[in-house]
């Protein structure tokens, strides 16, 4: 299995810490995809904006259906979370 460096919550400072705190207002943990993107604040911010745009855009899919699609894609990609 490949190893990718992440930024743990305890190590986060500045904008990364603020981003993590924003994530934790809606989640129980920091998803790995955010921990990896936190290596570069600009990546983390861009990812958050993209996810927000996809999940909150008008669509024929409900929010629950969008979450289900994300879950299936993660399973297909063998994500650990």
PyMOL Python script that loads the backbone (N, CA, C, O; Angstrom):
from pymol import cmd

cmd.read_pdbstr("""\
ATOM      1  N   UNK A   1       0.836  -1.164   0.000  1.00  0.00           N
ATOM      2  CA  UNK A   1       0.000   0.000   0.000  1.00  0.00           C
ATOM      3  C   UNK A   1       0.892   1.243   0.000  1.00  0.00           C
ATOM      4  O   UNK A   1       1.871   1.307   0.743  1.00  0.00           O
ATOM      5  N   UNK A   2       0.560   2.204  -0.814  1.00  0.00           N
ATOM      6  CA  UNK A   2       1.331   3.435  -0.894  1.00  0.00           C
ATOM      7  C   UNK A   2       1.084   4.291   0.349  1.00  0.00           C
ATOM      8  O   UNK A   2       0.011   4.235   0.951  1.00  0.00           O
ATOM      9  N   UNK A   3       2.069   5.065   0.715  1.00  0.00           N
ATOM     10  CA  UNK A   3       1.932   5.970   1.842  1.00  0.00           C
ATOM     11  C   UNK A   3       1.891   7.396   1.328  1.00  0.00           C
ATOM     12  O   UNK A   3       2.757   7.811   0.557  1.00  0.00           O
ATOM     13  N   UNK A   4       0.904   8.132   1.747  1.00  0.00           N
ATOM     14  CA  UNK A   4       0.780   9.531   1.373  1.00  0.00           C
ATOM     15  C   UNK A   4       0.768  10.337   2.660  1.00  0.00           C
ATOM     16  O   UNK A   4      -0.008  10.052   3.572  1.00  0.00           O
ATOM     17  N   UNK A   5       1.621  11.334   2.732  1.00  0.00           N
ATOM     18  CA  UNK A   5       1.688  12.168   3.926  1.00  0.00           C
ATOM     19  C   UNK A   5       0.389  12.946   4.091  1.00  0.00           C
ATOM     20  O   UNK A   5      -0.169  13.464   3.124  1.00  0.00           O
ATOM     21  N   UNK A   6      -0.071  13.017   5.310  1.00  0.00           N
ATOM     22  CA  UNK A   6      -1.260  13.796   5.633  1.00  0.00           C
ATOM     23  C   UNK A   6      -0.908  14.778   6.738  1.00  0.00           C
ATOM     24  O   UNK A   6       0.150  14.680   7.361  1.00  0.00           O
ATOM     25  N   UNK A   7      -1.797  15.715   6.972  1.00  0.00           N
ATOM     26  CA  UNK A   7      -1.649  16.656   8.075  1.00  0.00           C
ATOM     27  C   UNK A   7      -2.659  16.256   9.143  1.00  0.00           C
ATOM     28  O   UNK A   7      -3.865  16.401   8.948  1.00  0.00           O
ATOM     29  N   UNK A   8      -2.167  15.756  10.267  1.00  0.00           N
ATOM     30  CA  UNK A   8      -3.053  15.381  11.365  1.00  0.00           C
ATOM     31  C   UNK A   8      -3.624  16.641  12.003  1.00  0.00           C
ATOM     32  O   UNK A   8      -3.015  17.709  11.943  1.00  0.00           O
ATOM     33  N   UNK A   9      -4.786  16.508  12.608  1.00  0.00           N
ATOM     34  CA  UNK A   9      -5.439  17.651  13.237  1.00  0.00           C
ATOM     35  C   UNK A   9      -4.512  18.315  14.258  1.00  0.00           C
ATOM     36  O   UNK A   9      -4.430  19.541  14.332  1.00  0.00           O
ATOM     37  N   UNK A  10      -3.822  17.493  15.035  1.00  0.00           N
ATOM     38  CA  UNK A  10      -2.935  18.007  16.080  1.00  0.00           C
ATOM     39  C   UNK A  10      -1.772  18.814  15.505  1.00  0.00           C
ATOM     40  O   UNK A  10      -1.197  19.651  16.202  1.00  0.00           O
ATOM     41  N   UNK A  11      -1.422  18.573  14.246  1.00  0.00           N
ATOM     42  CA  UNK A  11      -0.311  19.279  13.586  1.00  0.00           C
ATOM     43  C   UNK A  11      -0.768  20.519  12.829  1.00  0.00           C
ATOM     44  O   UNK A  11       0.054  21.346  12.434  1.00  0.00           O
ATOM     45  N   UNK A  12      -2.069  20.649  12.628  1.00  0.00           N
ATOM     46  CA  UNK A  12      -2.603  21.711  11.786  1.00  0.00           C
ATOM     47  C   UNK A  12      -2.458  23.080  12.466  1.00  0.00           C
ATOM     48  O   UNK A  12      -2.669  23.220  13.670  1.00  0.00           O
ATOM     49  N   UNK A  13      -2.097  24.068  11.669  1.00  0.00           N
ATOM     50  CA  UNK A  13      -1.995  25.447  12.155  1.00  0.00           C
ATOM     51  C   UNK A  13      -2.588  26.378  11.111  1.00  0.00           C
ATOM     52  O   UNK A  13      -2.733  26.000   9.948  1.00  0.00           O
ATOM     53  N   UNK A  14      -2.924  27.570  11.511  1.00  0.00           N
ATOM     54  CA  UNK A  14      -3.373  28.607  10.589  1.00  0.00           C
ATOM     55  C   UNK A  14      -4.589  28.216   9.778  1.00  0.00           C
ATOM     56  O   UNK A  14      -5.583  27.725  10.313  1.00  0.00           O
ATOM     57  N   UNK A  15      -4.494  28.444   8.462  1.00  0.00           N
ATOM     58  CA  UNK A  15      -5.613  28.171   7.558  1.00  0.00           C
ATOM     59  C   UNK A  15      -6.022  26.704   7.541  1.00  0.00           C
ATOM     60  O   UNK A  15      -7.203  26.385   7.400  1.00  0.00           O
ATOM     61  N   UNK A  16      -5.045  25.814   7.684  1.00  0.00           N
ATOM     62  CA  UNK A  16      -5.352  24.378   7.691  1.00  0.00           C
ATOM     63  C   UNK A  16      -6.191  24.047   8.918  1.00  0.00           C
ATOM     64  O   UNK A  16      -7.186  23.329   8.811  1.00  0.00           O
ATOM     65  N   UNK A  17      -5.806  24.558  10.076  1.00  0.00           N
ATOM     66  CA  UNK A  17      -6.572  24.328  11.312  1.00  0.00           C
ATOM     67  C   UNK A  17      -7.982  24.886  11.177  1.00  0.00           C
ATOM     68  O   UNK A  17      -8.947  24.239  11.585  1.00  0.00           O
ATOM     69  N   UNK A  18      -8.109  26.079  10.610  1.00  0.00           N
ATOM     70  CA  UNK A  18      -9.432  26.670  10.397  1.00  0.00           C
ATOM     71  C   UNK A  18     -10.271  25.797   9.470  1.00  0.00           C
ATOM     72  O   UNK A  18     -11.462  25.594   9.706  1.00  0.00           O
ATOM     73  N   UNK A  19      -9.642  25.282   8.411  1.00  0.00           N
ATOM     74  CA  UNK A  19     -10.347  24.390   7.489  1.00  0.00           C
ATOM     75  C   UNK A  19     -10.803  23.115   8.177  1.00  0.00           C
ATOM     76  O   UNK A  19     -11.932  22.668   7.979  1.00  0.00           O
ATOM     77  N   UNK A  20      -9.924  22.526   8.987  1.00  0.00           N
ATOM     78  CA  UNK A  20     -10.276  21.327   9.732  1.00  0.00           C
ATOM     79  C   UNK A  20     -11.436  21.608  10.692  1.00  0.00           C
ATOM     80  O   UNK A  20     -12.370  20.813  10.797  1.00  0.00           O
ATOM     81  N   UNK A  21     -11.369  22.736  11.386  1.00  0.00           N
ATOM     82  CA  UNK A  21     -12.441  23.077  12.322  1.00  0.00           C
ATOM     83  C   UNK A  21     -13.776  23.220  11.586  1.00  0.00           C
ATOM     84  O   UNK A  21     -14.817  22.814  12.103  1.00  0.00           O
ATOM     85  N   UNK A  22     -13.746  23.791  10.392  1.00  0.00           N
ATOM     86  CA  UNK A  22     -14.972  23.915   9.583  1.00  0.00           C
ATOM     87  C   UNK A  22     -15.504  22.535   9.210  1.00  0.00           C
ATOM     88  O   UNK A  22     -16.713  22.310   9.252  1.00  0.00           O
ATOM     89  N   UNK A  23     -14.625  21.615   8.848  1.00  0.00           N
ATOM     90  CA  UNK A  23     -15.032  20.247   8.504  1.00  0.00           C
ATOM     91  C   UNK A  23     -15.651  19.568   9.727  1.00  0.00           C
ATOM     92  O   UNK A  23     -16.670  18.885   9.619  1.00  0.00           O
ATOM     93  N   UNK A  24     -15.029  19.761  10.886  1.00  0.00           N
ATOM     94  CA  UNK A  24     -15.494  19.081  12.093  1.00  0.00           C
ATOM     95  C   UNK A  24     -16.832  19.619  12.601  1.00  0.00           C
ATOM     96  O   UNK A  24     -17.475  18.981  13.435  1.00  0.00           O
ATOM     97  N   UNK A  25     -17.252  20.765  12.116  1.00  0.00           N
ATOM     98  CA  UNK A  25     -18.581  21.259  12.487  1.00  0.00           C
ATOM     99  C   UNK A  25     -19.673  20.397  11.848  1.00  0.00           C
ATOM    100  O   UNK A  25     -20.817  20.411  12.303  1.00  0.00           O
ATOM    101  N   UNK A  26     -19.323  19.637  10.782  1.00  0.00           N
ATOM    102  CA  UNK A  26     -20.309  18.835  10.055  1.00  0.00           C
ATOM    103  C   UNK A  26     -19.964  17.349  10.021  1.00  0.00           C
ATOM    104  O   UNK A  26     -20.766  16.541   9.552  1.00  0.00           O
ATOM    105  N   UNK A  27     -18.790  16.982  10.507  1.00  0.00           N
ATOM    106  CA  UNK A  27     -18.331  15.592  10.458  1.00  0.00           C
ATOM    107  C   UNK A  27     -17.760  15.197  11.809  1.00  0.00           C
ATOM    108  O   UNK A  27     -17.407  16.047  12.626  1.00  0.00           O
ATOM    109  N   UNK A  28     -17.676  13.894  12.028  1.00  0.00           N
ATOM    110  CA  UNK A  28     -17.083  13.386  13.264  1.00  0.00           C
ATOM    111  C   UNK A  28     -15.570  13.301  13.189  1.00  0.00           C
ATOM    112  O   UNK A  28     -14.896  13.233  14.218  1.00  0.00           O
ATOM    113  N   UNK A  29     -15.028  13.305  11.964  1.00  0.00           N
ATOM    114  CA  UNK A  29     -13.581  13.216  11.780  1.00  0.00           C
ATOM    115  C   UNK A  29     -13.170  13.965  10.517  1.00  0.00           C
ATOM    116  O   UNK A  29     -14.018  14.473   9.783  1.00  0.00           O
ATOM    117  N   UNK A  30     -11.880  14.028  10.274  1.00  0.00           N
ATOM    118  CA  UNK A  30     -11.344  14.647   9.067  1.00  0.00           C
ATOM    119  C   UNK A  30     -11.210  13.540   8.018  1.00  0.00           C
ATOM    120  O   UNK A  30     -10.412  12.621   8.203  1.00  0.00           O
ATOM    121  N   UNK A  31     -11.974  13.607   6.921  1.00  0.00           N
ATOM    122  CA  UNK A  31     -11.828  12.590   5.885  1.00  0.00           C
ATOM    123  C   UNK A  31     -10.395  12.586   5.311  1.00  0.00           C
ATOM    124  O   UNK A  31      -9.765  13.636   5.182  1.00  0.00           O
ATOM    125  N   UNK A  32      -9.909  11.418   4.980  1.00  0.00           N
ATOM    126  CA  UNK A  32      -8.542  11.294   4.463  1.00  0.00           C
ATOM    127  C   UNK A  32      -8.285  12.189   3.260  1.00  0.00           C
ATOM    128  O   UNK A  32      -7.193  12.740   3.123  1.00  0.00           O
ATOM    129  N   UNK A  33      -9.264  12.339   2.397  1.00  0.00           N
ATOM    130  CA  UNK A  33      -9.063  13.169   1.211  1.00  0.00           C
ATOM    131  C   UNK A  33      -8.731  14.609   1.612  1.00  0.00           C
ATOM    132  O   UNK A  33      -7.955  15.277   0.930  1.00  0.00           O
ATOM    133  N   UNK A  34      -9.308  15.084   2.703  1.00  0.00           N
ATOM    134  CA  UNK A  34      -8.998  16.432   3.180  1.00  0.00           C
ATOM    135  C   UNK A  34      -7.632  16.465   3.865  1.00  0.00           C
ATOM    136  O   UNK A  34      -6.891  17.437   3.719  1.00  0.00           O
ATOM    137  N   UNK A  35      -7.300  15.426   4.601  1.00  0.00           N
ATOM    138  CA  UNK A  35      -6.006  15.366   5.276  1.00  0.00           C
ATOM    139  C   UNK A  35      -4.860  15.354   4.267  1.00  0.00           C
ATOM    140  O   UNK A  35      -3.808  15.945   4.513  1.00  0.00           O
ATOM    141  N   UNK A  36      -5.061  14.683   3.135  1.00  0.00           N
ATOM    142  CA  UNK A  36      -4.043  14.669   2.081  1.00  0.00           C
ATOM    143  C   UNK A  36      -3.955  16.032   1.407  1.00  0.00           C
ATOM    144  O   UNK A  36      -2.860  16.539   1.162  1.00  0.00           O
ATOM    145  N   UNK A  37      -5.104  16.623   1.108  1.00  0.00           N
ATOM    146  CA  UNK A  37      -5.097  17.918   0.425  1.00  0.00           C
ATOM    147  C   UNK A  37      -4.566  19.031   1.311  1.00  0.00           C
ATOM    148  O   UNK A  37      -4.176  20.083   0.806  1.00  0.00           O
ATOM    149  N   UNK A  38      -4.544  18.822   2.627  1.00  0.00           N
ATOM    150  CA  UNK A  38      -4.095  19.853   3.558  1.00  0.00           C
ATOM    151  C   UNK A  38      -2.596  20.109   3.475  1.00  0.00           C
ATOM    152  O   UNK A  38      -2.104  21.075   4.057  1.00  0.00           O
ATOM    153  N   UNK A  39      -1.873  19.266   2.767  1.00  0.00           N
ATOM    154  CA  UNK A  39      -0.440  19.499   2.574  1.00  0.00           C
ATOM    155  C   UNK A  39      -0.224  20.862   1.920  1.00  0.00           C
ATOM    156  O   UNK A  39       0.792  21.518   2.150  1.00  0.00           O
ATOM    157  N   UNK A  40      -1.184  21.275   1.110  1.00  0.00           N
ATOM    158  CA  UNK A  40      -1.142  22.587   0.458  1.00  0.00           C
ATOM    159  C   UNK A  40      -2.509  23.254   0.667  1.00  0.00           C
ATOM    160  O   UNK A  40      -3.523  22.778   0.158  1.00  0.00           O
ATOM    161  N   UNK A  41      -2.523  24.350   1.416  1.00  0.00           N
ATOM    162  CA  UNK A  41      -3.793  25.005   1.750  1.00  0.00           C
ATOM    163  C   UNK A  41      -4.623  25.304   0.505  1.00  0.00           C
ATOM    164  O   UNK A  41      -5.846  25.166   0.536  1.00  0.00           O
ATOM    165  N   UNK A  42      -3.984  25.708  -0.585  1.00  0.00           N
ATOM    166  CA  UNK A  42      -4.733  26.020  -1.804  1.00  0.00           C
ATOM    167  C   UNK A  42      -5.448  24.791  -2.341  1.00  0.00           C
ATOM    168  O   UNK A  42      -6.569  24.901  -2.839  1.00  0.00           O
ATOM    169  N   UNK A  43      -4.821  23.619  -2.249  1.00  0.00           N
ATOM    170  CA  UNK A  43      -5.474  22.380  -2.677  1.00  0.00           C
ATOM    171  C   UNK A  43      -6.686  22.095  -1.796  1.00  0.00           C
ATOM    172  O   UNK A  43      -7.763  21.756  -2.286  1.00  0.00           O
ATOM    173  N   UNK A  44      -6.489  22.240  -0.492  1.00  0.00           N
ATOM    174  CA  UNK A  44      -7.567  21.963   0.455  1.00  0.00           C
ATOM    175  C   UNK A  44      -8.755  22.890   0.196  1.00  0.00           C
ATOM    176  O   UNK A  44      -9.904  22.449   0.194  1.00  0.00           O
ATOM    177  N   UNK A  45      -8.475  24.162  -0.019  1.00  0.00           N
ATOM    178  CA  UNK A  45      -9.542  25.129  -0.264  1.00  0.00           C
ATOM    179  C   UNK A  45     -10.271  24.829  -1.571  1.00  0.00           C
ATOM    180  O   UNK A  45     -11.499  24.885  -1.629  1.00  0.00           O
ATOM    181  N   UNK A  46      -9.514  24.509  -2.615  1.00  0.00           N
ATOM    182  CA  UNK A  46     -10.113  24.189  -3.909  1.00  0.00           C
ATOM    183  C   UNK A  46     -10.983  22.940  -3.806  1.00  0.00           C
ATOM    184  O   UNK A  46     -12.084  22.902  -4.354  1.00  0.00           O
ATOM    185  N   UNK A  47     -10.492  21.925  -3.107  1.00  0.00           N
ATOM    186  CA  UNK A  47     -11.263  20.691  -2.923  1.00  0.00           C
ATOM    187  C   UNK A  47     -12.565  20.976  -2.183  1.00  0.00           C
ATOM    188  O   UNK A  47     -13.624  20.488  -2.578  1.00  0.00           O
ATOM    189  N   UNK A  48     -12.490  21.761  -1.116  1.00  0.00           N
ATOM    190  CA  UNK A  48     -13.688  22.081  -0.344  1.00  0.00           C
ATOM    191  C   UNK A  48     -14.710  22.825  -1.207  1.00  0.00           C
ATOM    192  O   UNK A  48     -15.907  22.548  -1.128  1.00  0.00           O
ATOM    193  N   UNK A  49     -14.247  23.758  -2.020  1.00  0.00           N
ATOM    194  CA  UNK A  49     -15.153  24.500  -2.909  1.00  0.00           C
ATOM    195  C   UNK A  49     -15.787  23.575  -3.939  1.00  0.00           C
ATOM    196  O   UNK A  49     -16.974  23.696  -4.242  1.00  0.00           O
ATOM    197  N   UNK A  50     -14.993  22.650  -4.478  1.00  0.00           N
ATOM    198  CA  UNK A  50     -15.502  21.706  -5.474  1.00  0.00           C
ATOM    199  C   UNK A  50     -16.571  20.795  -4.855  1.00  0.00           C
ATOM    200  O   UNK A  50     -17.648  20.611  -5.422  1.00  0.00           O
ATOM    201  N   UNK A  51     -16.260  20.236  -3.697  1.00  0.00           N
ATOM    202  CA  UNK A  51     -17.225  19.351  -3.034  1.00  0.00           C
ATOM    203  C   UNK A  51     -18.507  20.114  -2.717  1.00  0.00           C
ATOM    204  O   UNK A  51     -19.607  19.604  -2.928  1.00  0.00           O
ATOM    205  N   UNK A  52     -18.362  21.327  -2.213  1.00  0.00           N
ATOM    206  CA  UNK A  52     -19.542  22.138  -1.904  1.00  0.00           C
ATOM    207  C   UNK A  52     -20.375  22.387  -3.162  1.00  0.00           C
ATOM    208  O   UNK A  52     -21.601  22.284  -3.126  1.00  0.00           O
ATOM    209  N   UNK A  53     -19.706  22.715  -4.278  1.00  0.00           N
ATOM    210  CA  UNK A  53     -20.424  22.979  -5.526  1.00  0.00           C
ATOM    211  C   UNK A  53     -21.173  21.740  -6.007  1.00  0.00           C
ATOM    212  O   UNK A  53     -22.324  21.836  -6.432  1.00  0.00           O
ATOM    213  N   UNK A  54     -20.533  20.596  -5.943  1.00  0.00           N
ATOM    214  CA  UNK A  54     -21.169  19.356  -6.408  1.00  0.00           C
ATOM    215  C   UNK A  54     -22.321  18.961  -5.502  1.00  0.00           C
ATOM    216  O   UNK A  54     -23.405  18.631  -5.982  1.00  0.00           O
ATOM    217  N   UNK A  55     -22.097  18.992  -4.213  1.00  0.00           N
ATOM    218  CA  UNK A  55     -23.110  18.499  -3.276  1.00  0.00           C
ATOM    219  C   UNK A  55     -24.281  19.467  -3.107  1.00  0.00           C
ATOM    220  O   UNK A  55     -25.369  19.049  -2.711  1.00  0.00           O
ATOM    221  N   UNK A  56     -24.077  20.752  -3.399  1.00  0.00           N
ATOM    222  CA  UNK A  56     -25.131  21.732  -3.167  1.00  0.00           C
ATOM    223  C   UNK A  56     -25.728  22.314  -4.448  1.00  0.00           C
ATOM    224  O   UNK A  56     -26.581  23.199  -4.386  1.00  0.00           O
ATOM    225  N   UNK A  57     -25.289  21.829  -5.597  1.00  0.00           N
ATOM    226  CA  UNK A  57     -25.829  22.342  -6.853  1.00  0.00           C
ATOM    227  C   UNK A  57     -27.220  21.761  -7.105  1.00  0.00           C
ATOM    228  O   UNK A  57     -27.569  20.697  -6.594  1.00  0.00           O
ATOM    229  N   UNK A  58     -27.991  22.474  -7.892  1.00  0.00           N
ATOM    230  CA  UNK A  58     -29.306  21.949  -8.280  1.00  0.00           C
ATOM    231  C   UNK A  58     -29.079  20.750  -9.177  1.00  0.00           C
ATOM    232  O   UNK A  58     -28.229  20.768 -10.067  1.00  0.00           O
ATOM    233  N   UNK A  59     -29.837  19.734  -8.931  1.00  0.00           N
ATOM    234  CA  UNK A  59     -29.627  18.477  -9.639  1.00  0.00           C
ATOM    235  C   UNK A  59     -30.890  17.633  -9.529  1.00  0.00           C
ATOM    236  O   UNK A  59     -31.738  17.857  -8.665  1.00  0.00           O
ATOM    237  N   UNK A  60     -30.991  16.663 -10.425  1.00  0.00           N
ATOM    238  CA  UNK A  60     -32.098  15.716 -10.309  1.00  0.00           C
ATOM    239  C   UNK A  60     -31.839  14.714  -9.185  1.00  0.00           C
ATOM    240  O   UNK A  60     -32.734  13.961  -8.803  1.00  0.00           O
ATOM    241  N   UNK A  61     -30.605  14.705  -8.655  1.00  0.00           N
ATOM    242  CA  UNK A  61     -30.268  13.828  -7.537  1.00  0.00           C
ATOM    243  C   UNK A  61     -30.484  14.553  -6.217  1.00  0.00           C
ATOM    244  O   UNK A  61     -30.169  15.737  -6.093  1.00  0.00           O
ATOM    245  N   UNK A  62     -31.012  13.851  -5.248  1.00  0.00           N
ATOM    246  CA  UNK A  62     -31.156  14.418  -3.907  1.00  0.00           C
ATOM    247  C   UNK A  62     -29.788  14.411  -3.215  1.00  0.00           C
ATOM    248  O   UNK A  62     -28.844  13.789  -3.703  1.00  0.00           O
ATOM    249  N   UNK A  63     -29.689  15.100  -2.086  1.00  0.00           N
ATOM    250  CA  UNK A  63     -28.438  15.099  -1.318  1.00  0.00           C
ATOM    251  C   UNK A  63     -28.081  13.675  -0.893  1.00  0.00           C
ATOM    252  O   UNK A  63     -26.912  13.290  -0.928  1.00  0.00           O
ATOM    253  N   UNK A  64     -29.079  12.901  -0.495  1.00  0.00           N
ATOM    254  CA  UNK A  64     -28.833  11.520  -0.095  1.00  0.00           C
ATOM    255  C   UNK A  64     -28.299  10.696  -1.273  1.00  0.00           C
ATOM    256  O   UNK A  64     -27.368   9.907  -1.106  1.00  0.00           O
ATOM    257  N   UNK A  65     -28.878  10.875  -2.444  1.00  0.00           N
ATOM    258  CA  UNK A  65     -28.405  10.144  -3.630  1.00  0.00           C
ATOM    259  C   UNK A  65     -26.967  10.535  -3.980  1.00  0.00           C
ATOM    260  O   UNK A  65     -26.170   9.682  -4.370  1.00  0.00           O
ATOM    261  N   UNK A  66     -26.638  11.808  -3.845  1.00  0.00           N
ATOM    262  CA  UNK A  66     -25.259  12.244  -4.108  1.00  0.00           C
ATOM    263  C   UNK A  66     -24.296  11.581  -3.132  1.00  0.00           C
ATOM    264  O   UNK A  66     -23.214  11.148  -3.528  1.00  0.00           O
ATOM    265  N   UNK A  67     -24.680  11.497  -1.857  1.00  0.00           N
ATOM    266  CA  UNK A  67     -23.853  10.817  -0.856  1.00  0.00           C
ATOM    267  C   UNK A  67     -23.699   9.342  -1.195  1.00  0.00           C
ATOM    268  O   UNK A  67     -22.629   8.763  -1.007  1.00  0.00           O
ATOM    269  N   UNK A  68     -24.773   8.737  -1.695  1.00  0.00           N
ATOM    270  CA  UNK A  68     -24.717   7.320  -2.072  1.00  0.00           C
ATOM    271  C   UNK A  68     -23.752   7.111  -3.237  1.00  0.00           C
ATOM    272  O   UNK A  68     -22.984   6.149  -3.238  1.00  0.00           O
ATOM    273  N   UNK A  69     -23.784   7.991  -4.216  1.00  0.00           N
ATOM    274  CA  UNK A  69     -22.850   7.909  -5.346  1.00  0.00           C
ATOM    275  C   UNK A  69     -21.417   8.033  -4.836  1.00  0.00           C
ATOM    276  O   UNK A  69     -20.546   7.262  -5.238  1.00  0.00           O
ATOM    277  N   UNK A  70     -21.173   8.993  -3.959  1.00  0.00           N
ATOM    278  CA  UNK A  70     -19.834   9.171  -3.400  1.00  0.00           C
ATOM    279  C   UNK A  70     -19.380   7.925  -2.650  1.00  0.00           C
ATOM    280  O   UNK A  70     -18.214   7.540  -2.735  1.00  0.00           O
ATOM    281  N   UNK A  71     -20.288   7.294  -1.920  1.00  0.00           N
ATOM    282  CA  UNK A  71     -19.964   6.080  -1.174  1.00  0.00           C
ATOM    283  C   UNK A  71     -19.613   4.936  -2.113  1.00  0.00           C
ATOM    284  O   UNK A  71     -18.648   4.211  -1.874  1.00  0.00           O
ATOM    285  N   UNK A  72     -20.386   4.771  -3.175  1.00  0.00           N
ATOM    286  CA  UNK A  72     -20.113   3.696  -4.148  1.00  0.00           C
ATOM    287  C   UNK A  72     -18.770   3.930  -4.837  1.00  0.00           C
ATOM    288  O   UNK A  72     -17.990   2.993  -5.006  1.00  0.00           O
ATOM    289  N   UNK A  73     -18.497   5.157  -5.232  1.00  0.00           N
ATOM    290  CA  UNK A  73     -17.218   5.472  -5.883  1.00  0.00           C
ATOM    291  C   UNK A  73     -16.061   5.171  -4.926  1.00  0.00           C
ATOM    292  O   UNK A  73     -15.048   4.602  -5.334  1.00  0.00           O
ATOM    293  N   UNK A  74     -16.212   5.551  -3.659  1.00  0.00           N
ATOM    294  CA  UNK A  74     -15.167   5.256  -2.675  1.00  0.00           C
ATOM    295  C   UNK A  74     -14.964   3.751  -2.529  1.00  0.00           C
ATOM    296  O   UNK A  74     -13.829   3.285  -2.431  1.00  0.00           O
ATOM    297  N   UNK A  75     -16.048   2.994  -2.515  1.00  0.00           N
ATOM    298  CA  UNK A  75     -15.941   1.533  -2.405  1.00  0.00           C
ATOM    299  C   UNK A  75     -15.245   0.950  -3.635  1.00  0.00           C
ATOM    300  O   UNK A  75     -14.380   0.083  -3.504  1.00  0.00           O
ATOM    301  N   UNK A  76     -15.607   1.409  -4.801  1.00  0.00           N
ATOM    302  CA  UNK A  76     -14.968   0.921  -6.043  1.00  0.00           C
ATOM    303  C   UNK A  76     -13.487   1.231  -6.026  1.00  0.00           C
ATOM    304  O   UNK A  76     -12.671   0.421  -6.465  1.00  0.00           O
ATOM    305  N   UNK A  77     -13.136   2.409  -5.516  1.00  0.00           N
ATOM    306  CA  UNK A  77     -11.720   2.812  -5.435  1.00  0.00           C
ATOM    307  C   UNK A  77     -10.983   2.217  -4.236  1.00  0.00           C
ATOM    308  O   UNK A  77      -9.806   2.496  -4.011  1.00  0.00           O
ATOM    309  N   UNK A  78     -11.707   1.387  -3.466  1.00  0.00           N
ATOM    310  CA  UNK A  78     -11.150   0.716  -2.296  1.00  0.00           C
ATOM    311  C   UNK A  78     -10.606   1.693  -1.265  1.00  0.00           C
ATOM    312  O   UNK A  78      -9.565   1.456  -0.654  1.00  0.00           O
ATOM    313  N   UNK A  79     -11.323   2.791  -1.082  1.00  0.00           N
ATOM    314  CA  UNK A  79     -10.956   3.747  -0.048  1.00  0.00           C
ATOM    315  C   UNK A  79     -11.127   3.109   1.317  1.00  0.00           C
ATOM    316  O   UNK A  79     -12.028   2.294   1.510  1.00  0.00           O
ATOM    317  N   UNK A  80     -10.292   3.460   2.246  1.00  0.00           N
ATOM    318  CA  UNK A  80     -10.331   2.882   3.586  1.00  0.00           C
ATOM    319  C   UNK A  80     -11.349   3.544   4.482  1.00  0.00           C
ATOM    320  O   UNK A  80     -11.518   3.116   5.624  1.00  0.00           O
ATOM    321  N   UNK A  81     -12.030   4.563   4.018  1.00  0.00           N
ATOM    322  CA  UNK A  81     -12.971   5.293   4.867  1.00  0.00           C
ATOM    323  C   UNK A  81     -14.360   5.270   4.301  1.00  0.00           C
ATOM    324  O   UNK A  81     -15.278   5.840   4.892  1.00  0.00           O
TER     325      UNK A  81
END
""", "prot")
cmd.dss("prot")
cmd.show_as("cartoon", "prot")
cmd.util.cbc("prot")
cmd.orient("prot")
